[in-house]
Amino acid sequence: MIKAIIFDMDGLLIDSEPLWEEAELATFSAVGVPLTEEMTKETMGLRVDEVVQHWFSRYPWKTPTQKEVEATIVEKVIELVNEKGIAKDGVEAIVKTFKKAGLPMAIASSSQTEIINAVLDKLGIKDYFKVIHSAEHETYGKPHPGVYITTAVKLGIPPQNCLAFEDSPNGVLAAKAARMKCVAVPDIKMKDDKRLLIADMVITSLNDFHLEALKQF
């Protein structure tokens, strides 16, 4: 029985993948990494420190430091969120539906807490969430299940009674590794990724999920 709902954030609640892409392309090109739009898919769903480490290991640069590059990306993402961040279809409706049903909700995101707060403030939905947890506080980011397990602990609900909503293959892997049920809502560019097959349900939009579907979990 599902007793709580846990949402990923980037690419699920907000159309932020283009914002991350823009911030990463600008930042990495400045340090000599020949990053392309296609290459950014490799790190979708990872923490920013893992993204920076990923590209540093392949195209090492001398300066600035990896920490400084991380900070630049985060700063750019927040700036872009405030400038042009928009909610994905169905976000407001689904959080209202779950709230009305009395189901506590949480965010389990790879993004830093400051980015999560910026997004939830921009979308005006922060008050719907009982728990907000960032993988920056975990030893490992997604696809490791840590961020989901800790979020369930904070909610006070066993992982097997939580339903996770994810858009990325790494996120789906993390949720399933935490023994949660998972609904995948992939971007059209990722819809054929075979890693999504382990999700319990795959839909094209949050608008396609209806409360009665909880009975099948």
Secondary structure, DSSP 8 states (H G I E B T S, - for coil): ---EEEE--BTTTB--HHHHHHHHHHHHHHTT----TTGGGGGTTS-HHHHHHHHHHHS--SSS-HHHHHHHHHHHHHHHHHHH--B-TTHHHHHHHHHHTT--EEEEESS-HHHHHHHHHHHT-GGG-SEEEEGGGSSS-TTSTHHHHHHHHHHTS-GGGEEEEESSHHHHHHHHHTT-EEEE---GGGTT-GGGGGSSEE-SSGGG--GGGGGG-
